[in-house]
Amino acid sequence: MYQTDVLIIGAGAVGVALARELSKYRLRVMICDKNDDVGGDASKSCSSCVATQATMPTGSLEHMLRAVSHPMVYQLCEDLDVPINRCGSLTIAITTQQQAGIAAWMAKAYANGVYDAEVLTRQELLDMEPHLNPELLGGIYVPRDGQINQFLFVVAQAENAAENGVEFLLDCPVLDIEASDKGIQRVVTAMGDVQAKWVINAAGLHCDDIARMVGLCDFSVHPRKGEFFVLGHDTPVKVSHIVRSIPAGGGHGTLVIPTVDGNILVGPNAEDLRDKQDHKTTAAGLGSVKEQARLLVPDLHFEDTITQFVGIRPARDPDGYEILVSEKVPGYVGISGIRSTGLTSSLGIAKYTIMQMHDAGLPLERREGFIGTRRGIVSFANKSDAEKDRLISADPLYGHVVCRCEQITESEIVQAIRRPVGARSIDAVKRRVRAGMGRCQGGFCSPLVIEILARELGVAPEEIRKRGGSSYMLEHE
């Protein structure tokens, strides 16, 4: 039986932001997730953009939380050593209908307090991005939009929360919750029962499943699938700003995104599904993404694709953010409707939720000694020869390159495993230090990564998985 003051269900962007924020107080905090690693489902498979609230529904909770979060995300990335590309975005009009929508877009941006958005002419846009569609008619520049490494954004907060005393239970699905009008009696998980004074449901795609366990589900969540291409570092046609089109209907459609790691990310589309486990790319879906992207940047080299993937956004019905601090079941907090804007909004969601909990009786006594910064793993690939020599002198494992595509060394992989909430699988290593993210997608380095994981974890190589479940990399009896 685990004992804690606060149990957070879900270790995506919102869950880890809550954990880190709560670790500032004299509270026992625990976070559990059904997956083998932090990052949730949606947070690790998204466009990774940090966007202003320019097009949010004015006056909504989502608008408010995104507005307060945006500068907090940039500051957190500095504090926790998370790479960020403050590239700005270009929202362009290709058709006369889209051109007519520029005025409405700007009116909403001003209503939402985004005063630094600027309308640009066709030539001004082409001067900024020569590879844009030459038939564009105009567009909008938003300088404060950016792109981050979404994996490290979550991992860094998890590491920092753990350093400040938060306990993580991974590979640990919640099976049941016993609750009544007197509060939460116990939470049944795959790793044992948890007694908690407060339970925060930050389960994203599965938040409705958790809400049903306490009898407080008046909504439904279905997966909205988005498919992406990742183009290699050496693709000759790149952009330096996030590029998208004037929205027609819901969402922004397909984006062309320069990532902090030098790749070009292209996507997503949007397809509403029923199956929450459907992570399959399709020829039709990827074809749609390619077609829409070429309207923005016609000469993109999709032959330089190194991988495709699917991101699942938790679409809520009815739509909109909801943060429920229950009176019917004291101690239960439900967070739902956090869809594609959740990465940017996560820090504001955490602050807002905790203040609502405080109003409902959660004691918030600041503790001494909170560690507010974190240093990332030093990358070998982007260093000069002299800097590489110094790294190898201090740690000879920096002299052993494991991933040739991305120039990732054994030292970086070992550090990723040994850190708080460390990597336990091939994909967890990949997300932390990019081993296997290059053109060969782990074809050469995976056997070596398996050996290092097995050695560091003290298990047989046959026990190493690609990700959770039964995804063993070697024949497993």
N, C-alpha and C positions, 0 to 999 in steps of 0.2 A: 504494500500500500504506500503510494507516494503521497506526501503532504505538501501543499503549497498554498500561498495566498491567492495567486492568479495563475490560471492555466489558459494559455493561448492555443487555440486549435488552428493550425495552418501556419507554415513557415515561408510564405511568399513575402512580397514586398511589404504588405500591410502588417503581417504577423511579426516580422523581424523588427519593423519600425516600432511597433508596440512594445516588443520585448526590450529593445534598447532604451526607449523612453522610460519604461517602468523600472529599469535597473538603476535609475537615478534616485530611487526612493528606498526606504527601509521596508522592502517587501521581498518575499520569496516568490520568484517568477519561474514558471516552467512553460515550455512551448513544445508541442508535439506535431508531427506531420506523418501522413501515410507514406510519403516518399522517402527514399534513402538519403536525400540531400535537401538542403534549403533551396528556395527558389520557386516553390509551388508549381503550379501548372502554367498559369498565364504569365507570371512575372519573368520567367526565364525564356519565353518564346514570343517576344513581342517586338515592336519596332524600335524600342529602347530610346524613344524621343522624350525629351523634357520640354514640354510645350507650355506656352502661356495660355491663359483662359480666354483667348480672343473669341472663340466660337462656342463657348459654353452657354447653356441656357441661363440668361441673366437672372440673378437673384436666387438661383438654386443652391442647395448644399454643395453639390459638385463644383459649381462655379466658385463658391467661397473657399472651399478647401484647396482647390487647385491654385487659386490666387495666392494664398498664404504659403503654400508648399513650394512654389517655384523657386524663390530665393533660398529657401531652406535646403533644397536639394543641392544647389550649387555649393552652399557652405559646407554641407555634410560631405560632399565629394572631396573638398579640400581637407577637411578634418580627418577623414578616413582614407585618404590617398586612393581615391577612385578616379580612373581616367574619365575625362569629360571633354567633349568637342563643342565649344561654344560657337557653332557654325552659323546660326541663324537659319531662317527658312524663306523660301520663295514659293508663293502660291500663285500659280500662273493661270491665265485664261487663254484657251486655245480657240474656243468658239465664241460667236457673238453673244450667245446666251450666257456663257460664263463671264464674258466681259461686262454684261449688264448686271451681273451679280456682285461686282466689285464694290459698288456703293453700299449695298446691304451688308456685305462682309465688314466693311470699314465702320459702318454705323454700329454693328454689334460689338466690334472690337473696342470702340470708344465707350460704349455703354458698359463694357466689362473692364474698363480702366486700362486697356492696352493702348496707350497714347503714342507709343513709339513705332507702331505699324506705319509703313509708308507705301503709298501707291507709286509704282515705277512704270516707266514707259517700256515699250518693247526693246528699244536699243539699250536702255539702262540695264535691263535684265540680261540681255545677251552679252553685254560688257562684263557682267558679274559671272555669268555661266555660259561660255561660248557653245557648249554642246546642247543647250536647250533647243526645243523645236523652233526653227526659224519662222514658223507661221504663227507664233504666239502673238497675242494682241495687247498684252499688258499684264500686270500682276501686282502683288503685294510682298513687301519685304518686312519680316519680323526678326529683328536682330537678337532677341533674347531666347529664341528657340535653340535647343541644343540636342546632343546625342551623347549617351553615356554607355559604359559597359554594364549592362543590366545584371549580368551574373555577379560581377564584383560589387555592385551596389547593394545587393542582398547579402552576399557572403561577408562583406566588410562589416555590415551592421550586425550580422550574426556573431562574427568573431568578437566584435567589441562588446556585444551584450553578454556573451559567455565570459569574457574577461572581467565583466562587472557582476558576475554571479548567476546569470540566467542558466538554467539547465535545459538541455535539448534532448528530446526523445524522438529519434528519427526511425524510419521503418516501423512506425507506430500508429496505425489507423485507430480512430475512435470507433468503438463497436456499439456503445450505448451510453446514455446519460440518464441517471435516475434523478428526477427533480420533482418538486411540488411547490405549492404556494409558500412553503417554508424555506425554499432555496434549493441549491444543488446538493444532493446527498453524495453522489459519487459519479465519476466518469470512468467507464470501462474501456480500457485500451488493450491492444495486442501485447503490451508489455506489463500489464498489471493495472490495478485500480488506482485512481487518483482522487484524493479528497482535496477540493479547492473551494475557497470562499467565493471566488469569482471565476467565471468561465467566459472567455471571449471567443466567439465564433468568427474566425477570420479565414474560413475554409474556401473562400473564392468559389470555384466551380461547384463545390460540394456543400456550400453553406446552407442550401435548402435541406439537404439530407441531415445535417447536424441540427438544424432548427426543428425538424420534425421529431427528433428525439426528445425535445423538451416541450413539444406541443405548441410551438410558436411559429408556425410557418404559414403565412397568408400570401405567399408569393411562390414563384417557381423560377428555376434557373436552367437555361439550356445553353449548350455550347455554340459559339459563333466562331467558325473556323476561318483562319486566315493563312494563306500559303505564301511562302517567301523564297526568293533566290538569294544566295550569297555568292558574289563574284569575287574572284581572287585579287590579291594585291596588285598583280601585274596587268590587270585589264587596262587597255589604253584609254578608254573613255570613262572619265570620272566626273563627279560633281564635288564642289566644295561646300554647298549648302544643302539642307533638306529641301527636296523639290516635290511639290504636290500640285493638284489642280484645284480651282475654285469648286467647292463642294456642290454637287447636285443631289439633293435629298440628304440622307443621313450619312455622316462620316466624311472622311477626306479621300476615301478610295486608296488607290495605289500610290506609294511614295518611293522616291529614290533617295537613299540616305548614305552619306559618307560616315563610316564608323570610326571610332577612336583607334581601331586596330588596323586601319588601312584598307579594309574591304568595302565593297559597295553592297548595301542591303536593298533589295527590291521587293516590295509587297506592302500590304497584303490585299487579298480580295476579302469578301465576307460571305459566308455561307452558313445559314442557320441549320443546326443538326439536332438530333435527339440523343445520339450516342456520345456520352462524355469521354469515352476512351478512343474516339476516332481521331487518330493523328496521322492519317494517310494523306500524302499528296496525291493529286489526280492530274491527268493530262489536261483535262478541261480547265481545272482551276489554275494551274500554272500557265496555261495558254492565255487565260484571261488576264493574269497579272502581267505577262509579257506584252500583250497587246496594249494595255493601259499605260504601262511604263514607257513604251515607245512613242506614245503621244506626247510625253513629257520630254524624253531624251531619246530621239530616234535611233542614234547610233550605238546604243548600249550593246556590248558584246556578250550576249548570253552564252556563247560558246566558252566563255571563261568562268562559267558557273562551277563552283567546287562542291556545293551541296544545296539541297532544298530542305525546307522544314515547314512544319505546321505549328501555328500558335492558336491556342483556344482561349477566347474571351468569354467570361461568364455573363451572358446576357440575362437580365432580370425582367420578369413580367409580374407586376407593372414595372416600368423602367424607372431609373433614378437611384441615387445613393440613399441608403437607409442605415442609420446607426441607432439601434434600439437598446436602451438600458431598461430592462423589463421590470415592471412592478408586479406582474403576475407570477413570475419566477424570480425572486430576488437573487441577485448575483449573476444573472445571465445577461450577456451582452451580444447582440447579433449585428454583424456588419454584412451588408449585402448590396448588390448593384454596383460593385466596384469593377468596372469593365476596363476598356483600353486606356482610360485616364488614370488608372490606379498607381502606376509607377510614379508619375509626377505628383499625385495627390497623397501618397502614402504617409509622408511625414506629418502633413496637416491632419489626416485622418487619425493618426496616433495621438496627437496632441488633443484634438477635439474629443475623441472617445474617452481619454483618461480624465479630462475635465468633467465630462458628463458622469463618469463613474464616481469622481470625487464628490460631485453634487448629490449623488445617490448614496454616499456613505463610505467610499473607499478612502482610507487615511493616506495622505501623501506627505510623509515626513522625509525631507531630503537627507540623504546619507552622505557622510564625508568620504572623500577618496574616489569619487566617480572618475573613471578614466575616459576622457572625451575624444582622444585621438587614437589613430592606429596607422601603422606603416605597412604598406603593401610589400609583396615579394618583389625584390629587385630583379628586373628583367635583364637578361644577358643580351638579347638580340639587338637592342637599340643602343648599345654602348660602343664607344670608340675602342680601338685595340688596347690603348693604355688602360682604360677603365676595365676592360675584360681581364687584362693581366692582373689588376688589383683584386678583382673578384675571385679569380682562381687562386691567387696567393692566400687569400683569407679563407677560402673554402674550395678545396680541390675538386669537389663534385661539380662546380661550375665549369670545369674543363671537360666534362663528359656531355656532349650534345646528344640528347635522346631523340627529340623531334627535329628532323632536318628541315622540314618545310618552314617551321616557325622559329627554329633555333632555340628550342627550349631545352634546358639542361637538367641533369639529374638533381642538382641542388634545388632548383625551383619546384620540381615534383615532390621531393622529400619535404620541403617546407610546407607545401600545400597539404600534405598528409598529416604533418605533425602539429599544425596550427589548431587553435580551438575550433571545434566543429569542423574538423579536417575532412579531406576527401577520403572516401571509402570505396569508390568505384571509378571505372575508366572515365565516364562522363563527368564525374565530380572533379577529377583532375583536369579534364579538358576545360571546364568552365572557369577554373581558378587560374590556370597558367597557359592555356591554349595548346597544350600538347595534343595533337590530333586534329587541329582546326585548319590545317593547311591543305594544299591541293590533294595530297594522297589520303586525307581524312583518316589518318591513323593506320594506314596500310603497312607502314614500316615500323612505326614506334610503338604500336599497341602491345606487342609481345614484351618489349622492355618495360613499358609502364606496368604491365601485369606483374612482372618480376619484382619491380620496386614496391608496388602495393603489397604484394604477398610478404616480402621481406619486412617492410615497415610495420605491417599489421600483425605479423606473426601467424599467418595462416597459409594453407596450401594454395598454390596458384589456381587450382580448380575452384576455389571459393570466391575468386574475384569476379565481380559482375560488371557488365557494361553500365547498367543502371539498376533500379530496384527489381523486386520480384525474383523471377527465375532466369534472369538474363545473363547466365554464366558464360564467360568467354571461352572456357575450355570444356571438354567433355566432362560431365558431372554425373557421378553415380549416386 
